[in-house]
Amino acid sequence: MRSLLAALAAVLTLATMALAQDAPGPLQTILQTYREPIQKSSRTTVGPAIAALAGSGLPGAETVLQAWSDRSLWVRKTDGFFAIAETSGNDLALTDVDSGQPIGTAPKADFDQLRPNSGIKSVIASAMVQFQLSSPDRATREKALASIARDPSTDQLAPLRASIAGEADPVLKAQKERLERLLTLRFDPDEAARVSAIKSFSGDIGVDLRAALNPIVATTRAAGPAVPQGANVAQMLTPGSSALSEDEAKALLVSAGILPPVITPAERAKALVANIVDGQVGGVAVADLDSEANRSAAYEALEVAGAVPPAASDADVAAAMSSAVFYETYAEPSPAVTDAALVTLRSVELRLALNQFIDLALDALSLASIYFLAAIGLAITFGVMRVINMAHGEFIMMGAYTGYVVQQYIADYTISILVALPAAFVVGALAGIAMERLVIRRLYHRPLETLLATFGVSIALQQLAKNIFGTQARPLTSPDWLGGALTFNDIVSISYIRIAIFVLALIFLGVFLFIMKRTRLGLEVRAVTQNPKMAASMGINPERINMMTFALGSGIAGIAGVAIGLFAKVTSELGQDYIVQSFMTVVVGGVGNIWGTLLGAMLIGFLQKGIEWLNPSNTLAAQTYMIIFIIIFIQFRPRGIIALKGRAAGD
């Protein structure tokens, strides 16, 4: 009974397959037409077959292409019958390529599997874009647009246009319309349509637009007896001018076949030496080769004999130069298109320069906010106490490590950062109090000795950090909402972390001004800064104010360490990367003045970014030029931008 059923199933399978083969559908017909190149499985041969399937407009074409890419397309060895199949043991479960209906099973040994390589898969993926553009799945349509933008071609223009009207998503529709105009300006056969598309992008600074326009205005240099008819000439060239040197002109003449290769004196001498026979070269005695005329005559004789390749003489070069024309032509044959592209590129360049300036200003403002945060604590201690604290950078480092330790216990990065900020302030303040009580208090009015003492403390704190945390960088991870960047266009963007640091700098500016202007502590600090003896006679304890001031400055440095650690590597040397800039900020701005510190940070930040923009390949040079500028600056403004009267100013 089982044998009978198996035989019946086999008969039905063969009958179904025979029916499909006797009346092949349109997709089966296309596949069998291109059977040989498909089976060769070469990227150079399958192009017509894939184009025929994609351009057929048949509903099953996408399924067949996908099956081919997934290695689910099989072809029968005997007659080239194609089917979509799934392996089932030693058999294949077959599906008709046209109807999509099962047509039975067959032995796997009777079929060959199509196994496209990566090159063929990329061609198939490009062909399937037209189906994906109208897919009900938004992600699929978005992926198709990205595929077109990455590798645009002329055959993608028509399906892209056809998909725009039915696009319901406004964001994707705008992307499709922009991409359609980009493809139009490159591939549309209608010149007017291309010009219109190019003009529609006037002032657009997108990278994709410049990538599309630059090939249109690309030029090629050439030389000839006359400019070819119909050539789109960019400019005529004159040999010996800044646009075309004489050597470049000779090379163009040689490449055009107008002039034989120009041989150098060294090459000619080498050829003459290689052809010395019986004391002569080309009929000229070796002893007579001491003149230019004889050397030229000998080489010409060798040319006639075929012993050396022909070379152009000076007379040949002069004659060719005078008779030939030199010109530069556009790769694009249409003058109207190149004119429109040039006009649009000029408008783009103007806006591009403006946006580059804005982006540079944002970078400089971001750097200035970092320097301000790093220097504000130093400005307090240096300005009020006249203490050269070389360990200030280590308070920044302690703040960064505090943030790292907090994140080891609090997994939520948002909460951990909110906890780390006050924790870093406390750690920095306590460390500052300890240093002030143990070291600084005994060295007031001796700034050079405080420099040496705090430098020693700096080294000790770095070694302590290495002993505790090791030498490898520790991660201080920012919350997800601080990831990425605020992007205005392809040129102007700023990371959310830097925006947060800028906001934090503004908050600290406000808090510091409030403390100094609205609190008793601020009043006492200002009194001690201006005249410590008079303040002491009024009942203010200068030592207590010095301690609290040092604690405040060190605590702020700790908070700055958390902010800096979010984008910089947290190591024991973290503070050393900012100590020099912090001192420069304080000195340039004006010792002990918060507004001076702010102006100094902005000056140094903008100056550094400006120098880096002028010399982008050498950041070390930017640092050097900046230090030179500051040295010159303090020659004219030794007390900084805003001079402070009082002890810090040397009164």
C-alpha positions as CSV (number, residue, x, y, z in Angstrom):
1,M,0.0,0.0,0.0
2,R,2.8,2.4,0.9
3,S,4.6,1.7,-2.3
4,L,1.5,2.4,-4.2
5,L,1.0,5.8,-2.5
6,A,4.7,6.7,-3.1
7,A,4.4,5.8,-6.7
8,L,1.2,7.8,-7.0
9,A,2.9,10.8,-5.4
10,A,5.8,10.5,-7.7
11,V,3.5,10.4,-10.7
12,L,1.6,13.5,-9.5
13,T,4.9,15.3,-9.0
14,L,6.2,14.5,-12.4
15,A,2.9,15.4,-13.9
16,T,2.9,18.8,-12.1
17,M,6.4,19.5,-13.1
18,A,5.7,18.4,-16.7
19,L,2.7,20.7,-16.8
20,A,4.9,23.6,-15.5
21,Q,7.5,22.8,-18.1
22,D,5.1,22.4,-21.0
23,A,3.5,25.7,-20.3
24,P,6.3,27.8,-18.7
25,G,5.4,31.1,-17.1
26,P,7.0,34.4,-18.0
27,L,9.5,34.2,-15.1
28,Q,10.5,30.6,-16.0
29,T,10.9,31.8,-19.6
30,I,13.3,34.6,-18.5
31,L,15.3,32.3,-16.4
32,Q,15.7,29.7,-19.1
33,T,16.6,32.4,-21.6
34,Y,19.5,33.4,-19.4
35,R,20.2,29.9,-18.2
36,E,23.9,29.8,-19.3
37,P,25.0,33.1,-17.7
38,I,23.0,32.4,-14.6
39,Q,24.7,29.0,-14.1
40,K,28.1,30.5,-14.7
41,S,27.4,32.6,-11.6
42,S,29.7,35.4,-12.5
43,R,29.0,39.1,-11.7
44,T,30.1,40.1,-15.2
45,T,27.5,37.8,-16.9
46,V,24.4,37.8,-14.7
47,G,23.7,41.5,-15.2
48,P,21.3,41.1,-18.1
49,A,19.4,38.2,-16.4
50,I,18.9,40.2,-13.2
51,A,17.9,43.3,-15.1
52,A,15.4,41.3,-17.1
53,L,13.8,39.8,-13.9
54,A,13.7,43.2,-12.1
55,G,12.3,45.0,-15.1
56,S,9.7,42.4,-15.9
57,G,7.1,44.0,-13.6
58,L,5.9,40.5,-12.7
59,P,4.7,40.0,-9.1
60,G,6.9,37.0,-8.5
61,A,10.2,38.7,-9.6
62,E,11.1,39.9,-6.2
63,T,10.5,36.4,-4.7
64,V,12.8,34.8,-7.4
65,L,15.5,37.4,-6.8
66,Q,15.4,36.9,-3.1
67,A,15.5,33.1,-3.5
68,W,18.5,33.5,-5.7
69,S,20.3,35.6,-3.2
70,D,19.4,33.2,-0.4
71,R,20.6,30.2,-2.4
72,S,17.1,28.8,-2.6
73,L,17.0,28.8,-6.4
74,W,17.7,25.4,-8.1
75,V,18.0,24.4,-11.7
76,R,17.4,20.9,-13.1
77,K,20.5,19.4,-14.8
78,T,18.7,17.7,-17.7
79,D,16.5,20.5,-19.1
80,G,17.3,23.7,-17.2
81,F,14.0,23.8,-15.3
82,F,14.2,26.4,-12.5
83,A,12.4,26.1,-9.2
84,I,12.5,27.5,-5.7
85,A,13.4,24.7,-3.3
86,E,13.9,23.7,0.3
87,T,16.1,20.8,1.3
88,S,14.3,17.9,2.9
89,G,16.8,15.1,3.4
90,N,18.0,13.8,0.1
91,D,15.0,15.5,-1.7
92,L,13.9,19.0,-2.6
93,A,10.5,20.5,-1.8
94,L,9.9,22.4,-5.0
95,T,7.9,25.6,-5.6
96,D,7.0,27.1,-9.0
97,V,8.7,30.3,-9.7
98,D,5.7,31.9,-11.4
99,S,2.7,30.8,-9.3
100,G,4.5,30.3,-6.0
101,Q,2.7,27.1,-5.5
102,P,4.3,23.8,-4.4
103,I,4.9,21.4,-7.3
104,G,6.1,18.4,-5.4
105,T,9.4,16.9,-4.5
106,A,12.4,15.6,-6.5
107,P,15.8,14.1,-5.7
108,K,18.4,16.7,-4.8
109,A,20.9,14.9,-7.1
110,D,18.8,15.9,-10.2
111,F,19.3,19.7,-9.5
112,D,22.1,22.2,-9.2
113,Q,21.9,24.9,-6.5
114,L,22.7,28.4,-7.6
115,R,25.2,29.8,-5.1
116,P,25.8,33.5,-5.8
117,N,29.0,35.1,-4.5
118,S,29.1,38.4,-2.8
119,G,29.4,40.3,-6.1
120,I,26.3,38.8,-7.5
121,K,24.4,39.3,-4.3
122,S,25.3,43.0,-4.4
123,V,23.9,43.2,-8.0
124,I,20.7,41.4,-6.9
125,A,20.4,43.7,-3.9
126,S,20.6,46.8,-6.1
127,A,17.9,45.3,-8.5
128,M,15.6,44.5,-5.6
129,V,15.6,48.2,-4.4
130,Q,12.7,49.0,-6.8
131,F,10.5,46.4,-4.9
132,Q,11.7,47.5,-1.5
133,L,10.9,51.2,-2.2
134,S,7.2,50.4,-2.1
135,S,7.3,47.8,0.7
136,P,4.7,48.1,3.4
137,D,7.5,47.9,6.0
138,R,9.0,51.4,6.7
139,A,12.4,50.0,7.7
140,T,12.6,48.2,4.4
141,R,11.9,51.4,2.4
142,E,14.4,53.3,4.5
143,K,17.0,50.6,3.9
144,A,16.3,50.8,0.1
145,L,16.8,54.6,0.1
146,A,20.1,54.1,1.9
147,S,21.2,51.5,-0.6
148,I,20.4,53.9,-3.5
149,A,22.3,56.8,-1.8
150,R,25.3,54.5,-1.3
151,D,25.5,53.2,-4.8
152,P,23.3,55.3,-7.2
153,S,22.7,54.2,-10.8
154,T,20.6,55.2,-13.7
155,D,18.2,52.3,-13.6
156,Q,17.1,53.3,-10.1
157,L,15.7,56.6,-11.2
158,A,12.4,55.4,-12.7
159,P,11.4,53.1,-9.8
160,L,12.3,55.8,-7.3
161,R,10.1,58.3,-9.1
162,A,7.2,55.8,-9.2
163,S,7.4,55.2,-5.5
164,I,7.1,58.9,-4.4
165,A,3.4,59.4,-5.0
166,G,2.4,56.4,-2.8
167,E,4.8,57.2,0.0
168,A,2.7,58.0,3.2
169,D,5.5,58.7,5.6
170,P,6.4,62.5,5.2
171,V,10.0,62.0,6.3
172,L,10.7,59.2,3.9
173,K,8.8,61.1,1.2
174,A,11.1,64.1,1.6
175,Q,14.1,61.8,1.5
176,K,12.8,60.2,-1.7
177,E,12.2,63.6,-3.4
178,R,15.7,64.8,-2.5
179,L,17.2,61.5,-3.7
180,E,15.2,61.7,-6.9
181,R,16.5,65.2,-7.6
182,L,20.1,63.9,-7.0
183,L,19.6,61.0,-9.4
184,T,17.9,63.4,-11.9
185,L,20.9,65.8,-12.1
186,R,23.2,62.9,-12.7
187,F,21.3,60.4,-14.9
188,D,18.2,62.0,-16.5
189,P,18.6,62.1,-20.3
190,D,16.6,65.4,-20.4
191,E,19.0,68.3,-20.2
192,A,16.4,70.7,-18.9
193,A,15.4,68.3,-16.2
194,R,19.0,68.1,-15.0
195,V,19.5,71.8,-15.0
196,S,16.2,72.3,-13.1
197,A,17.3,69.7,-10.5
198,I,20.7,71.3,-10.1
199,K,19.2,74.8,-9.6
200,S,16.8,73.5,-7.0
201,F,19.8,72.7,-4.7
202,S,21.0,76.3,-4.7
203,G,22.6,77.0,-1.3
204,D,22.3,73.4,-0.1
205,I,25.4,72.2,1.8
206,G,24.6,68.5,1.9
207,V,27.6,66.2,1.4
208,D,25.5,64.1,-1.0
209,L,24.9,67.1,-3.3
210,R,28.6,68.0,-3.5
211,A,29.4,64.3,-4.2
212,A,26.9,64.5,-7.1
213,L,28.0,67.9,-8.5
214,N,31.8,67.5,-8.3
215,P,32.0,64.7,-11.0
216,I,29.9,67.0,-13.3
217,V,32.4,69.8,-13.1
218,A,35.5,67.5,-13.1
219,T,37.9,68.5,-15.9
220,T,40.5,66.8,-18.0
221,R,43.5,68.4,-19.7
222,A,44.3,67.6,-23.3
223,A,46.3,68.9,-26.3
224,G,45.8,68.7,-30.0
225,P,45.8,70.5,-33.3
226,A,42.4,72.0,-32.4
227,V,39.7,71.7,-29.9
228,P,37.4,68.8,-30.8
229,Q,34.0,69.7,-32.2
230,G,31.3,69.7,-29.5
231,A,33.8,69.6,-26.6
232,N,32.6,71.3,-23.4
233,V,35.7,73.5,-22.8
234,A,36.3,74.7,-19.3
235,Q,39.3,76.9,-20.2
236,M,42.1,77.3,-22.7
237,L,45.6,76.8,-21.3
238,T,48.9,78.5,-22.1
239,P,52.2,76.6,-21.6
240,G,54.4,78.2,-19.0
241,S,51.5,79.8,-17.1
242,S,50.5,79.1,-13.5
243,A,47.8,76.8,-14.8
244,L,50.0,74.8,-17.1
245,S,53.8,74.4,-16.7
246,E,56.0,73.6,-19.7
247,D,56.7,70.1,-18.4
248,E,53.0,69.4,-18.1
249,A,52.5,70.7,-21.6
250,K,55.2,68.4,-23.0
251,A,53.5,65.5,-21.2
252,L,50.2,66.3,-22.8
253,L,51.8,66.5,-26.2
254,V,53.4,63.1,-25.7
255,S,50.2,61.5,-24.5
256,A,48.4,62.9,-27.5
257,G,50.9,61.4,-29.9
258,I,51.9,64.8,-31.2
259,L,55.4,64.6,-29.8
260,P,57.8,61.7,-29.2
261,P,58.9,61.2,-25.6
262,V,61.2,63.9,-24.3
263,I,64.5,62.4,-23.2
264,T,66.5,63.9,-20.4
265,P,70.2,64.5,-20.7
266,A,71.0,61.8,-18.2
267,E,68.8,59.3,-20.1
268,R,70.5,60.3,-23.4
269,A,74.0,59.9,-21.9
270,K,73.0,56.5,-20.6
271,A,71.8,55.4,-24.1
272,L,75.0,56.7,-25.8
273,V,77.2,54.8,-23.4
274,A,75.2,51.6,-23.9
275,N,75.8,51.9,-27.7
276,I,79.5,52.5,-27.9
277,V,81.0,50.3,-30.6
278,D,84.7,50.4,-31.5
279,G,85.1,53.8,-29.8
280,Q,82.2,55.3,-31.7
281,V,78.5,56.1,-31.1
282,G,76.3,56.5,-34.1
283,G,79.3,57.3,-36.2
284,V,80.6,60.0,-33.8
285,A,83.9,59.3,-32.0
286,V,83.6,59.1,-28.2
287,A,86.3,61.8,-27.9
288,D,84.0,64.2,-29.8
289,L,81.0,63.8,-27.5
290,D,82.1,66.8,-25.4
291,S,79.7,69.1,-27.3
292,E,75.9,69.2,-27.3
293,A,75.7,69.2,-31.1
294,N,77.7,66.0,-31.4
295,R,75.7,64.3,-28.7
296,S,72.5,65.2,-30.4
297,A,73.8,64.0,-33.8
298,A,75.0,60.7,-32.3
299,Y,71.6,60.0,-30.7
300,E,69.7,60.9,-33.9
301,A,72.0,58.4,-35.8
302,L,71.1,55.8,-33.3
303,E,67.4,56.6,-33.8
304,V,67.7,56.1,-37.5
305,A,69.4,52.8,-36.9
306,G,66.6,51.8,-34.6
307,A,69.0,51.3,-31.7
308,V,67.2,53.7,-29.4
309,P,63.6,54.9,-29.2
310,P,62.8,58.1,-31.0
311,A,63.1,61.2,-28.8
312,A,61.9,64.8,-29.3
313,S,64.6,67.4,-29.8
314,D,64.3,71.0,-28.6
315,A,63.2,72.0,-32.1
316,D,60.5,69.3,-32.1
317,V,59.2,70.5,-28.8
318,A,59.2,74.2,-29.9
319,A,57.4,73.3,-33.1
320,A,54.8,71.2,-31.3
321,M,54.2,73.8,-28.7
322,S,53.5,76.5,-31.3
323,S,51.2,74.4,-33.4
324,A,49.1,72.6,-30.7
325,V,46.4,74.0,-28.5
326,F,46.0,73.2,-24.9
327,Y,42.6,73.1,-23.2
328,E,40.6,71.7,-20.3
329,T,37.3,70.0,-20.9
330,Y,34.5,69.0,-18.5
331,A,33.6,65.4,-18.2
332,E,30.0,66.5,-18.6
333,P,29.3,67.2,-22.3
334,S,26.4,69.7,-21.7
335,P,27.5,73.3,-21.2
336,A,24.1,74.1,-19.7
337,V,24.5,71.5,-17.0
338,T,28.1,72.4,-16.1
339,D,27.1,76.1,-16.0
340,A,24.2,75.4,-13.6
341,A,26.5,73.1,-11.5
342,L,29.1,75.8,-11.2
343,V,26.6,78.4,-10.1
344,T,25.1,76.1,-7.5
345,L,28.5,75.1,-6.2
346,R,29.4,78.8,-5.8
347,S,26.3,79.3,-3.7
348,V,27.1,76.1,-1.8
349,E,30.6,77.3,-1.0
350,L,29.4,80.6,0.5
351,R,27.0,78.8,2.9
352,L,29.5,76.1,3.5
353,A,32.1,78.6,4.7
354,L,29.5,80.2,6.9
355,N,28.5,76.9,8.4
356,Q,32.1,75.8,8.9
357,F,32.6,79.1,10.8
358,I,29.6,78.3,13.0
359,D,30.8,74.8,13.6
360,L,34.3,76.1,14.5
361,A,32.7,78.6,16.9
362,L,30.7,75.9,18.6
363,D,33.8,73.7,19.0
364,A,35.7,76.7,20.4
365,L,32.8,77.6,22.8
366,S,32.7,73.9,23.9
367,L,36.4,73.9,24.5
368,A,36.2,77.2,26.4
369,S,33.5,75.8,28.7
370,I,35.8,72.9,29.5
371,Y,38.7,75.2,30.2
372,F,36.4,77.4,32.3
373,L,35.3,74.4,34.4
374,A,38.8,73.2,34.9
375,A,40.1,76.7,35.8
376,I,37.3,78.1,38.0
377,G,38.6,76.3,41.1
378,L,42.1,77.4,40.4
379,A,41.0,81.0,39.9
380,I,39.4,81.0,43.4
381,T,42.5,79.6,45.2
382,F,45.0,81.5,43.1
383,G,43.1,84.7,43.2
384,V,42.3,84.8,46.9
385,M,45.2,83.0,48.5
386,R,48.0,83.6,45.9
387,V,48.8,79.9,46.0
388,I,50.3,78.3,42.9
389,N,48.6,75.0,43.3
390,M,50.3,72.5,40.9
391,A,48.1,69.8,42.3
392,H,44.9,71.4,41.0
393,G,44.9,68.9,38.1
394,E,44.9,66.0,40.6
395,F,41.7,67.3,42.2
396,I,40.2,67.1,38.7
397,M,41.5,63.5,38.5
398,M,40.0,62.7,41.9
399,G,36.6,63.9,40.7
400,A,36.8,61.7,37.6
401,Y,37.7,58.6,39.7
402,T,34.9,59.4,42.1
403,G,32.4,59.3,39.2
404,Y,33.9,55.9,38.2
405,V,33.6,54.5,41.7
406,V,30.0,55.7,42.0
407,Q,29.1,53.9,38.7
408,Q,30.5,50.6,40.2
409,Y,27.7,50.7,42.7
410,I,24.9,52.5,40.8
411,A,24.1,50.8,37.5
412,D,21.8,53.5,36.2
413,Y,24.1,56.0,34.5
414,T,21.7,58.9,34.9
415,I,21.4,58.4,38.7
416,S,25.1,57.7,39.0
417,I,26.1,60.9,37.4
418,L,23.6,62.9,39.6
419,V,25.2,61.2,42.6
420,A,28.7,61.6,41.4
421,L,28.6,65.4,41.0
422,P,28.0,66.2,44.7
423,A,30.2,63.3,45.7
424,A,33.1,64.6,43.6
425,F,32.6,68.0,45.2
426,V,32.8,66.5,48.7
427,V,35.9,64.4,47.8
428,G,37.6,67.4,46.2
429,A,36.7,69.7,49.1
430,L,37.9,67.3,51.8
431,A,41.2,66.7,49.9
432,G,41.6,70.5,49.5
433,I,41.0,71.1,53.2
434,A,43.5,68.4,54.1
435,M,46.1,69.9,51.7
436,E,45.5,73.4,52.9
437,R,45.8,72.5,56.6
438,L,48.8,70.2,56.2
439,V,50.8,72.0,53.5
440,I,49.5,75.3,52.2
441,R,48.9,77.0,55.6
442,R,52.6,77.0,56.4
443,L,53.6,78.5,53.1
444,Y,51.5,81.6,52.7
445,H,53.2,84.6,51.2
446,R,55.9,82.2,49.7
447,P,54.4,81.4,46.2
448,L,57.5,79.7,44.8
449,E,57.7,77.3,47.8
450,T,54.0,76.5,47.4
451,L,54.7,75.7,43.7
452,L,57.4,73.2,44.8
453,A,55.3,71.7,47.6
454,T,52.1,71.3,45.5
455,F,54.1,69.8,42.7
456,G,55.3,67.2,45.1
457,V,51.8,66.6,46.3
458,S,50.7,66.3,42.6
459,I,53.2,63.5,42.0
460,A,52.2,61.7,45.2
461,L,48.5,61.9,44.3
462,Q,49.2,60.5,40.8
463,Q,51.1,57.6,42.3
464,L,48.4,56.9,44.8
465,A,45.8,56.8,42.0
466,K,48.0,54.3,40.1
467,N,48.3,52.1,43.2
468,I,44.5,52.1,43.7
469,F,43.1,52.0,40.2
470,G,46.0,50.8,38.1
471,T,47.5,52.4,35.0
472,Q,44.8,51.4,32.6
473,A,42.1,53.9,31.7
474,R,38.8,53.5,33.6
475,P,35.4,54.1,31.9
476,L,33.2,56.8,33.0
477,T,30.1,56.2,31.0
478,S,27.6,58.9,30.1
479,P,23.8,58.2,30.1
480,D,22.1,57.3,26.8
481,W,20.5,60.7,26.6
482,L,23.9,62.3,26.4
483,G,24.9,60.0,23.5
484,G,25.1,61.3,20.0
485,A,25.1,64.8,18.9
486,L,22.8,67.7,18.1
487,T,23.0,67.9,14.3
488,F,21.8,71.0,12.4
489,N,23.1,70.0,9.0
490,D,26.0,68.0,7.4
491,I,28.5,70.6,8.7
492,V,27.2,71.9,12.1
493,S,26.9,69.6,15.0
494,I,27.8,69.4,18.6
495,S,27.8,66.4,21.0
496,Y,25.2,66.3,23.8
497,I,28.0,65.8,26.3
498,R,29.7,69.1,25.3
499,I,26.3,70.8,25.5
500,A,25.9,69.4,29.0
501,I,29.4,70.7,30.0
502,F,28.5,74.1,28.6
503,V,25.3,74.2,30.6
504,L,27.2,73.0,33.7
505,A,29.7,75.8,33.2
506,L,26.9,78.4,33.1
507,I,25.4,76.9,36.2
508,F,28.7,77.2,38.1
509,L,29.1,80.7,36.9
510,G,25.7,81.6,38.3
511,V,26.4,79.7,41.6
512,F,29.8,81.3,42.0
513,L,28.4,84.8,41.4
514,F,25.6,84.1,43.9
515,I,28.0,83.0,46.5
516,M,30.4,85.9,46.0
517,K,27.7,88.6,45.7
518,R,24.8,87.3,47.9
519,T,26.3,85.4,50.8
520,R,28.3,86.3,53.9
521,L,31.1,83.9,52.8
522,G,31.4,85.8,49.5
523,L,31.5,89.1,51.3
524,E,34.3,87.8,53.6
525,V,36.2,86.3,50.7
526,R,36.1,89.6,48.8
527,A,37.3,91.4,51.9
528,V,40.2,89.0,52.5
529,T,41.1,89.2,48.8
530,Q,41.3,93.0,48.8
531,N,42.9,93.6,52.3
532,P,43.5,90.7,54.6
533,K,44.8,92.8,57.5
534,M,41.8,95.1,57.4
535,A,39.4,92.1,57.1
536,A,41.1,90.6,60.2
537,S,40.6,93.8,62.2
538,M,36.9,93.7,61.3
539,G,36.5,90.3,62.9
540,I,37.0,88.0,59.9
541,N,39.3,85.0,60.4
542,P,41.5,85.0,57.3
543,E,42.7,81.4,58.0
544,R,39.2,80.1,58.1
545,I,38.3,82.0,54.8
546,N,41.5,80.6,53.2
547,M,40.5,77.1,54.2
548,M,36.9,77.4,53.0
549,T,38.1,79.1,49.8
550,F,40.5,76.3,49.1
551,A,37.8,73.7,49.8
552,L,35.4,75.5,47.4
553,G,38.0,75.7,44.6
554,S,39.0,72.1,45.1
555,G,35.4,70.9,45.2
556,I,34.6,72.6,42.0
557,A,37.7,71.0,40.4
558,G,36.2,67.6,41.5
559,I,33.0,68.4,39.7
560,A,34.9,69.4,36.6
561,G,36.6,66.1,36.7
562,V,33.3,64.2,36.5
563,A,32.3,66.4,33.5
564,I,35.7,65.9,31.7
565,G,35.8,62.2,32.5
566,L,32.6,61.7,30.4
567,F,34.5,62.2,27.2
568,A,38.2,61.9,28.2
569,K,40.1,58.9,29.4
570,V,40.1,58.6,33.2
571,T,43.7,57.9,34.2
572,S,46.1,59.2,36.9
573,E,47.4,61.7,34.4
574,L,44.0,63.2,33.5
575,G,44.6,66.4,35.4
576,Q,48.0,67.0,33.7
577,D,46.2,67.4,30.4
578,Y,44.4,70.5,31.8
579,I,46.7,72.1,34.4
580,V,48.6,74.1,31.9
581,Q,45.5,75.4,30.2
582,S,43.9,76.2,33.6
583,F,46.9,78.4,34.6
584,M,46.9,80.1,31.2
585,T,43.2,80.7,31.5
586,V,43.6,82.3,35.0
587,V,46.6,84.4,34.1
588,V,45.2,85.6,30.8
589,G,41.8,86.4,32.2
590,G,43.0,88.1,35.4
591,V,43.9,86.5,38.6
592,G,41.0,86.1,41.1
593,N,38.3,87.5,38.8
594,I,35.5,85.2,37.7
595,W,34.6,87.3,34.6
596,G,38.3,87.4,33.7
597,T,38.5,83.6,34.0
598,L,35.5,83.3,31.7
599,L,37.0,85.7,29.1
600,G,40.4,84.0,29.4
601,A,38.8,80.6,28.8
602,M,36.9,81.9,25.7
603,L,40.1,83.6,24.4
604,I,42.2,80.5,24.8
605,G,39.4,78.2,23.5
606,F,38.8,80.2,20.3
607,L,42.5,80.8,19.8
608,Q,43.3,77.1,20.0
609,K,40.5,76.1,17.7
610,G,41.4,78.8,15.2
611,I,45.1,77.8,15.1
612,E,44.1,74.1,14.7
613,W,41.8,75.1,11.8
614,L,44.7,76.9,10.1
615,N,47.0,74.0,10.8
616,P,44.8,70.9,11.2
617,S,47.6,68.4,10.7
618,N,49.7,69.5,13.7
619,T,47.9,70.0,17.0
620,L,51.2,70.3,18.8
621,A,52.0,73.3,16.7
622,A,48.7,74.8,17.7
623,Q,49.6,74.5,21.4
624,T,53.0,76.1,20.7
625,Y,51.6,79.0,18.8
626,M,49.0,79.6,21.5
627,I,51.7,79.7,24.2
628,I,53.7,82.2,22.2
629,F,50.6,84.3,21.8
630,I,50.0,84.3,25.5
631,I,53.6,85.2,26.3
632,I,53.2,88.2,24.0
633,F,49.8,89.0,25.4
634,I,51.0,89.2,29.0
635,Q,53.8,91.5,28.0
636,F,51.1,94.1,27.3
637,R,48.5,93.0,29.9
638,P,50.6,91.5,32.7
639,R,47.5,91.5,35.0
640,G,45.2,89.9,32.4
641,I,42.1,91.0,30.6
642,I,40.4,92.2,33.8
643,A,43.0,93.3,36.4
644,L,42.0,92.7,40.1
645,K,43.2,95.1,42.8
646,G,44.3,93.5,46.0
647,R,46.7,90.9,47.2
648,A,46.5,88.7,44.1
649,A,47.5,91.6,42.0
650,G,50.5,92.3,44.0
651,D,49.3,95.3,45.8
